[in-house]
Amino acid sequence: MYDDIGPARAVYAYAADPEASVPDGGLVEEARAALRRPAVADGPLDDLVVRAADWAAAEGKRFTGLLDAGHQEGRPAGHEEVLVRRAVLGCAPLALVSGAWLQWLSAPGDFEVPVVLRILALYADDVGAGHPHASRGSAFLELLRRLRLAEHAVPAARLTGDQRVPESAFVLPGLLLAMSRRPDEFRGELLGADLCLRTVGLLPALTMVRRARPAECDWDAVDPSAPRQAEAERPDRQCRALVDELVAEEGDRAAEAVRRGFAGTLGALREWSETLYAELVAAGDPAFDMAELMRQRSREGAVYHHQFQLEGKPLARWLAECRTDAGPLLDALARSKLVKPGRASASALVRGLVGERGPMFRVFSPEDLNVIRRWIDSLPATPPAEEPAGDRTGTRVAPAAPAEAAAALRAGHRSPGRAPSSVREAYHLLMRRTDTPALRSWAKRYVAGWLARSAHGMDERTMPLPARWGREGLRPWLQERHDRHGAEFEQNAEVPLPSREAVVDDTVQTAPLTLIDGSWLQGFTDYEQASSEIGHSLFETYWDELGNGEPRLNHPLIYRDVLKEMGVDLPPTASAEFAHWPGFRDESFELPVYWLCVGRFPRTFLPEVLGLNLAMELSGVGGTYRRARLALKAYGFSTRFVDIHNTIDNVATGHSAWAADAVDTLMAALPDTPGPGGRAETWQRVRTGYRSLNPPSGVGARLAARRGRLAGRRG
């Protein structure tokens, strides 16, 4: 796994994948050990909060002082730009995923837990719920773009290929992203880390950038301690209230986990910030930038230039040696005919060699050439007396990378685990975000079988979705379906309502499904998915289903209230007792398990999830919900659950409209070509997903499902 990059980069890239399965055992142990490594004095949480705030203020002034020192010392005009660019690149791995460590702290098994709902509210603010590209990371991405540093920034995992970003910058965010994939083990630590980062606020190095470039981005959006809306509560205070609530509920163990997460994060921040500060100080010498450039280009450059001799040695060998020490090459270049010390404009290294007819045309970017020119112009016309090369080139300072964590990822799970023996057991195991290899394989096979069954016998007569997607999009079709639902409701007005017993039985048997409302969208809580062009509305739908952080609006809790009116008090949804409750029929778990399985793979099954989401959001609007309301009201039960769905799922501005728009966004971006990945093939997958809400149940369909599961096993 990622053998060609450093271990911190490897952990970051792996854990940024929304379908990542972070192993148990070694990785969990290494993450806990990593939180203990940075040296931070012990003490209560209140003391740590004060210490973090004081450190951030002092460190911010220290970084800002680099600007002042540069002005006082009369540094060249390009010096400030060097400081800004290096600071921004050094902060990028953390700032691009600001808040992402909270991404899996909600799961189907705790959709009704108040503290989880409030964590989700804090996270929804970070991702800018309901708007594309509105996350705190997106605001930082805009800064990268304005500074022309965003070539490798989307998706965030690609940043690991940007050699301008030091390995040390990936250590802390990589650790936090990996921990976010094991929320059951690290909930307290993740909240402690989040509280620390919000207490620190804008990263110290970025306080310097904000002063130098005040208009380059929305700095309040980048600052995790700043509210996103006027008069909103500060996020750091929200997080502290969450921490206090968690500790009040779970006691000393949670308190220690929070403190460990806070202290470990503060220590890692301090180590990283010290490293970045040392790099910026060193960057005051243009030779430091030049040495870094030579180091970054040495690997590919060493393949060439075997014939060019520099002081009796092939340039290829100089470049190979440059990977560990660039100083000797810089000294040799400074003495060569390629360079005129103090006069870049007269030096062959940045003139003929890189010109249209030169042997190094387009080898260096304009930014690279600026680095070379600054270095040449800084060279004295008369070389100074003997001076160690390392003193002039500077060295990159970096803390020990998390090699142990990367090794634990490579080692994988200690045990494959056990696959579910029944659909009821699968329901219980799938309540959590984390999985085992056996459960993950079982889930993929289940989805493959369900989709094969859904695709069986699919034709114009069995599918309301058009055979082809049209450029006009789905809004006209959506309105037509809504009209049809309304007409069917009117036509069935005289049909007798079901009996009280039938209403109660239907409500009970639907509970395993309804109490995990929105679970097919759980994969879109992932940070980059939640603020993407397609995913932002899916995350907002998920967010709505759970009540936008308010228990009184939480759909599962509202549904439980109806059940209690019916005299049914079910066990907690995440418990084994719920899955094995004798009042449920086995078939009542089949569709919910499909939701739970497909929701774990937001990229693998994106078209199918979009189709399922459209079918689900449209299913009751205008007709079914209205008829259900009549039945509930007739027997004296609350109609609030169906009322709220009939409004928020509406086809104009509600979930149904968002679902159609998400499909249209996907389809419009695809090529109109045959084959995998083309518009026709993807549309068939969307149609299959739509039908998967209510697949056929005949013998042929069941056989197709079996073949699909077998194919999934082989895949």
C-alpha positions in Angstrom: 0.0 0.0 0.0 1.5 3.3 -1.2 5.0 1.9 -1.0 6.5 4.9 -3.0 5.5 7.6 -0.6 6.3 8.4 3.0 4.3 6.7 5.8 2.4 9.8 6.9 1.4 10.4 3.3 0.3 6.7 3.0 -1.9 6.9 6.1 -3.5 10.2 4.9 -4.2 8.9 1.4 -5.7 5.6 2.6 -7.9 7.1 5.3 -9.2 9.8 3.0 -11.0 7.2 0.9 -14.8 7.2 1.8 -14.9 3.5 1.5 -11.7 2.9 3.6 -11.8 -0.1 6.0 -9.3 0.8 8.6 -8.2 -2.3 10.5 -8.6 -3.0 14.1 -5.8 -4.2 16.4 -2.4 -2.7 15.5 -3.8 0.5 14.0 -5.9 1.3 17.0 -3.0 0.6 19.4 -0.6 2.8 17.3 -3.1 5.6 17.1 -3.4 5.6 20.9 0.4 5.5 21.2 0.7 8.4 18.7 -1.6 10.5 20.9 0.7 9.9 23.9 4.0 10.6 22.1 4.0 14.5 21.9 5.1 16.0 25.1 2.3 18.0 26.7 2.1 18.5 30.5 -0.6 16.6 32.2 -3.6 18.3 33.8 -7.4 18.8 33.7 -9.2 19.7 30.5 -9.7 23.3 31.5 -6.0 23.8 32.0 -5.3 22.2 28.6 -7.8 24.6 26.9 -6.1 27.6 28.4 -2.7 26.3 27.5 -3.8 25.7 23.9 -5.3 29.2 23.5 -2.2 30.8 25.0 0.1 28.8 22.7 -1.9 29.6 19.6 -1.8 33.3 20.3 1.9 33.3 21.0 2.7 31.1 18.0 0.6 33.2 15.7 2.6 36.3 16.7 5.8 34.4 16.2 4.8 33.5 12.6 3.6 37.0 11.9 7.0 38.2 13.2 8.6 36.6 10.1 6.8 39.1 7.9 8.0 42.0 10.1 11.6 40.7 10.2 11.6 40.4 6.4 10.5 44.0 6.0 13.0 45.3 8.6 15.9 43.3 7.0 15.1 44.6 3.5 14.5 41.1 2.1 13.7 41.0 -1.7 10.1 41.5 -2.7 9.7 37.8 -3.4 10.5 36.8 0.2 7.0 37.4 1.4 5.6 35.4 -1.4 7.9 32.5 -0.4 6.7 32.7 3.2 3.0 32.7 2.2 3.3 29.9 -0.3 5.2 27.6 2.1 2.9 28.4 5.0 -0.2 27.6 2.9 1.2 24.4 1.5 2.4 23.3 4.9 -1.1 23.8 6.4 -2.9 22.3 3.4 -3.2 18.6 4.6 -5.0 19.7 7.8 -6.9 22.7 6.5 -8.4 20.9 3.4 -10.1 18.4 5.7 -11.0 20.8 8.6 -13.7 18.9 10.6 -13.4 15.7 8.7 -12.6 13.7 11.9 -16.3 14.0 12.9 -17.5 12.4 9.6 -18.4 8.9 11.0 -19.6 9.9 14.5 -23.2 9.2 13.5 -24.3 5.7 12.6 -27.6 4.0 12.0 -27.5 2.5 15.5 -27.4 5.8 17.2 -29.7 7.9 15.0 -31.8 8.7 18.1 -29.0 9.6 20.5 -29.1 13.3 21.4 -25.3 13.8 21.8 -24.8 12.2 18.4 -27.3 14.5 16.8 -25.5 17.5 18.3 -22.2 16.2 17.0 -23.8 15.9 13.6 -25.0 19.5 13.9 -21.5 20.7 14.5 -20.2 18.7 11.6 -23.0 20.0 9.3 -21.8 23.5 9.9 -18.2 22.5 9.0 -19.4 21.0 5.6 -21.8 23.9 4.9 -24.8 21.6 4.8 -27.1 22.1 1.8 -24.5 23.9 -0.4 -21.9 22.5 -2.8 -18.3 23.5 -2.1 -19.2 25.2 1.1 -17.1 23.3 3.6 -14.2 24.8 5.6 -11.9 22.8 3.4 -13.5 24.3 0.3 -12.8 27.8 1.6 -9.1 26.8 2.1 -9.1 25.3 -1.4 -10.1 28.7 -2.8 -7.0 30.2 -1.1 -4.9 27.5 -2.8 -6.5 28.3 -6.1 -5.9 32.0 -5.8 -2.3 31.4 -5.0 -2.1 28.9 -7.9 -1.1 26.1 -5.6 -4.2 23.8 -6.1 -2.8 21.5 -8.8 -2.9 18.4 -6.5 -5.6 19.4 -4.0 -8.7 17.7 -5.4 -9.5 15.3 -4.0 -7.5 15.8 -0.9 -5.8 12.4 -1.1 -4.0 13.7 -4.3 -2.2 16.2 -2.1 0.1 13.4 -1.0 1.7 13.6 -4.5 2.6 17.2 -4.1 6.3 17.2 -3.1 6.1 20.8 -2.1 4.1 19.7 0.9 6.5 18.3 3.6 5.9 14.8 5.0 5.5 16.2 8.5 2.4 18.1 7.4 0.5 14.8 6.9 1.2 13.3 10.3 -1.6 14.8 12.4 -4.4 14.9 9.8 -3.5 11.4 8.6 -3.8 10.1 12.2 -7.2 11.9 12.7 -8.6 10.7 9.4 -7.6 7.1 10.3 -9.2 7.5 13.8 -12.4 8.8 12.2 -12.8 5.4 10.5 -12.9 3.7 13.9 -15.5 5.9 15.7 -16.4 3.2 18.2 -12.9 3.2 19.6 -12.1 6.9 19.3 -15.3 9.0 19.9 -13.9 10.7 23.0 -10.4 11.2 21.5 -11.9 12.7 18.3 -14.0 15.1 20.2 -11.0 16.0 22.3 -9.0 16.6 19.1 -11.8 18.7 17.7 -12.0 20.8 20.8 -8.3 21.4 20.7 -8.3 22.5 17.0 -11.3 24.8 17.6 -9.6 26.3 20.6 -6.5 27.0 18.6 -8.7 28.4 15.8 -6.9 29.6 12.7 -3.6 27.7 12.5 -0.7 29.9 13.6 1.0 29.9 10.3 -2.2 31.0 8.6 -2.5 34.0 10.9 0.6 35.3 9.1 -1.0 34.5 5.7 -4.2 36.3 6.7 -2.2 39.4 7.5 -0.3 39.2 4.3 -3.3 38.3 2.1 -6.4 39.5 3.9 -8.7 39.4 0.9 -7.6 36.1 -0.6 -10.3 33.9 1.0 -13.1 33.8 3.5 -11.0 33.6 6.6 -13.9 33.0 9.0 -14.8 29.9 7.0 -11.2 28.6 7.3 -11.1 29.3 11.0 -12.8 26.3 12.8 -13.5 28.4 15.9 -15.5 31.0 13.9 -19.3 30.7 13.3 -20.5 30.4 9.7 -23.6 32.5 10.3 -24.1 35.8 12.0 -25.1 35.5 15.7 -24.6 31.7 15.7 -22.9 30.1 18.7 -19.1 29.8 18.4 -18.2 26.2 17.3 -15.5 25.9 20.0 -18.2 26.5 22.6 -20.6 24.1 20.9 -17.8 21.5 21.0 -17.1 22.1 24.7 -20.8 21.7 25.5 -20.7 18.4 23.6 -17.7 17.2 25.5 -19.3 18.1 28.8 -22.5 16.2 27.7 -20.5 13.1 26.7 -18.6 13.1 30.0 -21.8 13.5 32.0 -23.3 10.5 30.3 -20.3 8.2 30.2 -18.1 9.3 33.1 -14.4 9.1 33.8 -13.5 6.9 30.9 -14.9 9.4 28.4 -13.3 12.3 30.2 -9.9 10.6 30.0 -10.4 9.8 26.3 -11.3 13.5 25.6 -8.3 14.7 27.5 -6.0 12.2 25.7 -7.3 13.4 22.3 -6.9 17.1 23.3 -3.4 16.7 24.7 -2.2 14.5 21.9 -3.5 16.9 19.3 -2.0 19.9 21.0 1.4 18.2 21.3 1.3 17.1 17.6 0.3 20.6 16.6 3.2 22.1 18.5 5.7 19.7 16.9 4.4 20.3 13.4 4.3 24.1 13.9 7.9 24.1 15.1 8.9 22.2 12.1 7.1 24.5 9.7 8.5 27.6 11.5 12.0 26.3 11.1 11.4 25.7 7.4 10.1 29.2 6.9 13.1 30.7 8.7 15.4 28.6 6.5 13.5 29.7 3.4 14.8 33.2 4.1 17.9 31.9 2.3 17.1 31.4 -1.4 19.5 28.5 -1.3 17.0 26.6 0.8 14.3 26.8 -1.9 16.8 25.9 -4.5 18.0 22.9 -2.5 14.4 21.7 -2.1 13.7 22.1 -5.9 16.8 20.0 -6.7 15.8 17.4 -4.2 12.3 17.2 -5.6 13.5 16.8 -9.2 16.5 14.6 -8.5 14.8 11.2 -9.0 13.5 11.8 -12.5 16.5 14.0 -13.4 19.0 11.3 -12.5 17.6 9.1 -15.3 19.0 11.6 -17.8 22.2 13.8 -18.1 24.7 10.9 -18.1 26.8 12.7 -20.8 26.8 16.2 -19.3 29.9 16.5 -17.1 30.0 18.9 -14.1 33.5 19.2 -12.5 34.4 15.8 -13.9 31.3 13.9 -12.7 28.1 13.2 -14.7 25.2 15.4 -13.8 23.1 12.3 -13.4 25.3 11.2 -10.5 25.1 14.7 -8.9 21.3 14.5 -9.1 21.2 11.0 -7.6 23.3 12.2 -4.7 21.0 15.3 -4.4 18.2 13.1 -3.0 20.0 13.2 0.4 22.1 16.3 0.2 21.7 19.1 -2.4 24.5 21.3 -1.1 27.4 19.9 -3.1 25.4 20.2 -6.4 24.5 23.8 -5.6 28.1 24.7 -4.9 29.2 23.1 -8.2 26.5 24.9 -10.2 27.5 28.2 -8.6 31.1 27.6 -9.8 30.0 26.5 -13.3 29.6 28.4 -16.5 25.9 27.9 -16.3 25.6 30.5 -13.5 26.6 34.1 -13.3 26.5 34.8 -9.6 24.3 37.8 -8.8 23.0 38.0 -12.4 20.3 35.5 -13.2 19.3 37.4 -16.4 22.8 36.6 -17.8 22.9 32.9 -16.6 22.6 30.1 -19.1 20.7 28.0 -16.5 17.6 30.2 -16.9 18.2 31.3 -20.4 19.3 29.1 -23.3 19.0 25.7 -21.5 15.3 26.2 -20.8 14.5 28.1 -24.0 12.4 26.7 -26.8 15.5 25.2 -28.4 17.2 24.3 -25.2 17.7 20.7 -23.9 15.7 21.5 -20.8 12.7 23.2 -22.4 9.6 23.0 -20.1 11.5 20.9 -17.5 11.0 23.7 -15.0 7.7 25.5 -14.3 7.6 29.3 -14.1 7.5 28.9 -10.3 10.6 26.7 -10.5 12.4 29.3 -12.7 11.6 32.0 -10.1 13.3 29.9 -7.4 16.4 29.4 -9.6 16.6 33.1 -10.4 16.2 34.1 -6.8 19.1 31.7 -5.8 21.4 33.0 -8.6 20.7 36.6 -7.7 21.5 35.9 -4.1 24.9 34.5 -4.9 27.8 36.9 -4.2 29.9 37.8 -7.2 33.0 36.7 -5.2 32.5 33.4 -3.4 32.9 33.7 0.4 35.6 31.9 2.3 35.1 28.3 3.2 31.6 27.8 4.5 29.8 24.5 5.0 27.3 23.8 2.3 24.6 22.8 4.7 24.7 26.3 6.4 23.7 27.9 3.1 21.2 25.4 1.7 19.2 24.7 4.8 17.7 21.3 5.8 14.1 20.2 6.1 13.3 19.5 9.7 10.7 16.8 10.2 9.4 14.8 13.2 9.4 11.1 13.1 6.7 9.9 10.6 4.0 7.5 11.8 5.7 4.5 10.3 4.1 2.2 12.8 0.6 3.3 11.8 1.4 2.8 8.1 2.7 -0.6 8.9 -0.5 -1.4 10.8 -2.5 -0.4 7.8 -0.4 -2.6 5.5 -0.8 -5.6 7.9 -4.6 -5.2 7.8 -7.1 -6.8 10.1 -5.9 -9.3 12.6 -8.8 -11.6 11.9 -11.3 -11.7 9.0 -14.1 -11.9 11.5 -17.3 -13.8 10.9 -20.0 -13.3 8.3 -23.6 -12.8 9.5 -25.5 -16.1 9.7 -28.9 -14.4 9.1 -30.4 -11.2 7.9 -31.3 -10.3 11.5 -27.7 -10.7 12.6 -26.5 -8.7 9.6 -28.9 -5.9 10.6 -27.4 -5.8 14.1 -23.8 -5.9 12.9 -24.4 -3.2 10.3 -25.6 -0.7 12.9 -21.9 0.4 13.3 -19.7 2.2 10.8 -16.7 -0.1 11.3 -16.6 -3.5 9.8 -14.5 -6.7 9.4 -13.4 -8.2 6.1 -16.0 -10.9 6.4 -18.8 -8.4 7.1 -17.6 -6.1 4.3 -17.6 -9.0 1.8 -21.0 -10.2 2.9 -22.4 -6.6 2.5 -21.1 -6.3 -1.1 -22.5 -9.7 -2.0 -25.8 -8.8 -0.5 -25.9 -5.6 -2.6 -24.9 -7.5 -5.7 -27.7 -10.0 -5.3 -30.3 -7.4 -4.5 -29.4 -5.3 -7.6 -29.4 -8.4 -9.8 -32.9 -9.2 -8.5 -33.9 -5.6 -9.1 -32.7 -5.6 -12.7 -34.5 -8.9 -13.5 -37.2 -8.5 -16.1 -36.8 -4.7 -16.1 -38.6 -3.1 -19.1 -40.9 -0.2 -20.0 -43.9 -1.8 -18.4 -42.2 -2.4 -15.0 -40.3 0.8 -14.7 -41.7 4.3 -14.4 -38.3 6.0 -15.1 -37.8 6.8 -18.8 -35.8 4.3 -20.9 -33.3 7.1 -21.6 -32.2 10.2 -19.7 -33.0 13.4 -21.6 -31.2 16.6 -21.5 -34.2 18.3 -20.0 -33.5 16.4 -16.8 -35.9 14.7 -14.5 -37.9 17.7 -13.1 -40.7 17.4 -15.8 -40.9 13.6 -15.2 -41.0 14.2 -11.4 -43.9 16.6 -11.7 -45.8 14.1 -13.8 -45.3 11.3 -11.3 -46.4 13.6 -8.5 -49.6 14.4 -10.5 -50.2 10.7 -10.9 -49.8 10.0 -7.2 -52.4 12.7 -6.5 -54.8 11.2 -9.1 -54.4 7.7 -7.7 -55.2 9.1 -4.2 -58.4 10.7 -5.5 -59.4 7.5 -7.4 -58.9 5.4 -4.2 -60.8 7.8 -2.0 -63.7 5.3 -1.6 -61.5 2.3 -0.9 -62.1 1.2 2.7 -59.2 2.0 5.1 -57.3 -0.9 6.5 -58.3 -2.2 9.9 -56.7 -0.9 13.1 -54.9 -4.2 13.5 -53.5 -4.0 9.9 -52.3 -0.4 10.5 -50.5 -1.4 13.7 -49.0 -4.5 12.1 -47.7 -2.5 9.1 -46.3 0.2 11.4 -44.5 -2.4 13.5 -43.1 -4.4 10.5 -41.8 -1.2 9.0 -39.9 -0.2 12.1 -36.6 -1.9 11.2 -36.7 0.2 8.0 -38.0 3.5 9.4 -35.8 3.7 12.5 -32.8 3.8 10.2 -34.4 6.4 7.9 -31.7 7.9 5.6 -29.1 5.0 6.2 -28.8 4.5 2.4 -27.1 7.9 2.4 -24.7 7.3 5.3 -21.7 7.3 2.9 -22.4 10.9 2.1 -21.4 12.1 5.5 -17.9 11.7 4.3 -16.3 15.1 4.2 -15.7 15.6 0.5 -18.9 13.7 -0.5 -20.9 16.0 1.8 -19.9 19.2 0.1 -19.6 17.9 -3.5 -21.8 18.8 -6.5 -23.8 15.6 -6.2 -23.4 14.8 -2.5 -24.3 18.1 -0.9 -28.1 17.5 -1.3 -27.8 13.9 -0.2 -26.0 14.9 3.0 -28.7 17.5 3.6 -31.4 14.8 3.1 -29.6 12.6 5.6 -29.3 15.6 7.9 -33.0 16.3 7.6 -34.0 12.7 8.4 -32.2 13.0 11.7 -33.9 16.2 12.6 -31.1 18.7 11.9 -29.6 18.1 15.4 -33.0 18.6 17.1 -34.5 15.4 18.9 -38.0 16.8 18.5 -37.6 16.7 14.7 -35.7 13.4 14.5 -37.7 11.0 12.3 -36.8 7.8 14.2 -37.8 9.4 17.5 -41.1 10.6 16.0 -41.8 7.1 14.7 -41.1 5.6 18.1 -43.7 8.0 19.6 -46.3 6.6 17.2 -45.4 3.0 18.1 -45.8 3.8 21.8 -49.3 5.2 21.1 -49.9 1.7 19.6 -48.7 0.0 22.8 -45.4 -1.1 21.2 -42.2 -0.2 23.1 -39.2 -1.6 21.1 -35.7 -2.2 22.3 -32.9 0.2 21.2 -32.3 -0.1 17.5 -28.6 -0.9 17.8 -29.2 -3.7 20.3 -29.2 -7.4 19.5 -32.6 -7.6 21.3 -34.1 -5.3 18.6 -32.8 -7.5 15.7 -34.2 -10.6 17.4 -37.4 -9.2 18.7 -40.0 -11.9 18.1 -42.7 -9.4 16.9 -40.8 -8.8 13.7 -41.0 -11.1 10.7 -37.7 -12.1 9.0 -38.7 -10.4 5.7 -39.0 -7.1 7.5 -35.2 -7.0 7.7 -34.5 -7.7 4.0 -34.8 -4.1 2.6 -33.3 -2.4 5.7 -30.2 -4.6 5.4 -29.9 -3.6 1.7 -30.0 0.1 2.8 -27.4 -0.5 5.4 -25.1 -2.4 3.0 -25.4 -0.1 -0.1 -24.9 3.0 2.1 -21.4 1.8 3.0 -20.2 2.2 -0.6 -21.0 5.7 -1.9 -18.6 5.6 -4.7 -18.9 1.9 -5.9 -22.7 2.1 -6.1 -23.2 5.8 -6.7 -25.7 5.5 -9.6 -27.7 2.9 -7.8 -27.8 4.9 -4.6 -29.0 7.9 -6.5 -31.8 5.9 -8.1 -32.8 4.4 -4.8 -32.8 7.8 -3.2 -35.1 9.1 -5.9 -37.5 6.2 -5.5 -37.5 6.5 -1.7 -38.1 10.3 -1.6 -40.8 10.2 -4.2 -42.6 7.0 -3.0 -45.1 8.5 -0.6 -45.4 12.2 -1.7 -48.9 13.2 -2.9 -50.6 9.8 -2.4 -49.3 7.1 0.0 -48.5 9.6 2.8 -52.0 11.2 2.5 -53.7 7.8 2.7 -51.6 6.7 5.6 -52.6 10.0 7.4 -56.3 9.1 7.0 -55.7 5.7 8.5 -53.7 6.9 11.4 -56.1 9.7 12.2 -59.1 7.3 11.9 -57.8 5.2 14.8 -56.6 8.2 16.9 -52.8 7.9 16.3 -50.5 10.8 15.6 -50.0 11.7 12.0 -46.9 13.8 12.5 -44.5 11.3 10.9 -46.4 11.1 7.6 -47.2 14.9 7.7 -43.5 15.9 8.0 -42.5 13.5 5.2 -45.2 14.8 2.8 -43.9 18.3 3.2 -40.1 17.9 3.3 -40.1 15.3 0.4 -42.1 17.7 -1.9 -41.3 17.8 -5.6 -40.6 21.5 -5.8 -38.1 22.3 -3.1 -37.9 19.2 -1.0 -36.1 15.8 -0.9 -37.7 14.5 -4.1 -36.5 17.6 -6.0 -33.0 17.3 -4.6 -32.9 13.6 -5.5 -33.8 14.3 -9.1 -31.3 17.1 -9.3 -28.5 14.8 -7.9 -29.3 12.3 -10.7 -29.3 15.1 -13.3 -25.9 16.4 -12.0 -24.4 12.9 -12.4 -25.9 12.3 -15.9 -25.1 15.7 -17.4 -21.4 15.2 -16.6 -21.1 11.8 -18.4 -20.1 11.2 -22.1 -22.9 10.2 -24.4 -21.0 7.0 -25.4 -21.7 3.3 -25.1 -20.0 1.1 -22.6 -19.0 1.3 -18.9 -18.9 4.8 -17.6 -21.0 6.2 -20.4 -24.4 7.8 -20.1 -26.5 4.9 -21.3 -24.8 2.3 -19.0 -24.9 4.6 -16.0 -28.6 5.4 -16.6 -29.4 1.7 -16.5 -27.7 1.5 -13.2 -29.8 4.5 -11.9 -32.9 2.7 -13.1 -31.9 -0.5 -11.3 -31.3 1.5 -8.2 -34.7 3.1 -8.5 -36.3 -0.3 -8.8 -34.3 -1.7 -5.9 -36.7 0.0 -3.4 -39.4 -2.5 -4.5 -37.7 -5.3 -6.5 -39.7 -8.2 -8.1 -40.2 -11.3 -5.8 -40.8 -14.1 -8.3 -38.8 -17.3 -8.7 -36.8 -15.8 -11.6 -35.9 -12.7 -9.6 -34.8 -14.8 -6.6 -32.6 -16.9 -8.9 -31.1 -13.7 -10.4 -30.3 -12.6 -6.9 -28.5 -15.8 -6.2 -26.5 -15.5 -9.3 -25.7 -11.9 -8.4 -24.4 -12.9 -5.0 -22.2 -15.6 -6.5 -20.8 -13.1 -9.0 -20.2 -10.8 -6.1 -18.3 -13.5 -4.2 -16.1 -14.1 -7.3 -15.5 -10.3 -7.7 
